């Protein structure tokens, strides 16, 4: 792992995205239509893909219980009168080393929420219903205000985006930070298109993205929905089981100029590909028991984001990351494997010092 140069500030990862309160019900199986079942447990905790990825980035930066070597900040919106933000969500972020100074509290809406059903009988698989709430209001509808909030901090090496805020906002931020609007504030964008917008994503928005991270389903959806990307063999009938990552990933490099493509394959591991020609895979990590997969993908994104930020803070270019990518993907995958052995979202994400042990 490369450390930062002595005369440089700590690297900065800025996450822009959703903040939710998760209501997680564990049950042996999902009820059928009109059926009532007795569930196992109910828990209430902080979540949202943006919040989870911020917590993962923060926890990945704790090399010991007291040492944090990467600055992590969160930009998002919540309901001002929601007791769950002050009692659950904000403390979870702050104790994970995440700055909440740029989180806007809105008086006229509620914090976003997710109702999650975890099926114990099928390996902890989950089904999720999301109410966007504040994630689709206030600053999250205004690209200029978000950009101003980013500029009000130390310039980030990494900006992390997902799909749980409004589509127009995500597209505007992609174009801005990828250099399509103002090149002097360009940042390396790590984009996790989850969920993939039903309307698709214009090619112009995703062009020059530094890192694109998708699971199997998202990779197929992106191949079908990315306007202007000619993907042979992928149409509306293509399913995740038909995914050929070694064929699909290079097309994102060639047509969209994406620098790094990562496709997570669940228990099968992760496939990675870089624009400069490095290809490879990290095998899945066998775990004794999968308990809850809710935040596994977000854990992977956060850990990988922190690894890239550390590397860029040395002054190296992203193209030079080829020699580090296998190790970074492996550690992020191992953290995700640790996550699925615990219940919940934010609380299931491990600290880096736990991984070392």
MOZI-V985190 format. One record per helix or strand of 2 or more residues. SS is the DSSP state (H for helix, E for strand). FROM is the first residue (numbers start at 0). LEN is the number of residues. If there is no record, write none. Layout:
BEGIN
<<SS/FROM/LEN> <SS/FROM/LEN>>
END
This chain:
BEGIN
<<E/10/6> <E/19/8> <E/40/7> <H/48/12> <E/69/10> <H/82/12> <E/97/2> <E/102/4> <E/111/8> <H/119/3> <E/124/7> <H/132/4> <H/137/4> <H/142/9> <E/157/5> <H/166/11> <H/182/3> <E/187/5> <E/200/2> <H/202/4> <E/210/5> <H/215/10> <E/225/2> <H/239/3> <H/244/12> <E/259/5> <H/265/3> <E/268/6> <E/278/5> <H/295/17> <H/317/22> <H/345/3> <H/351/5>>
END
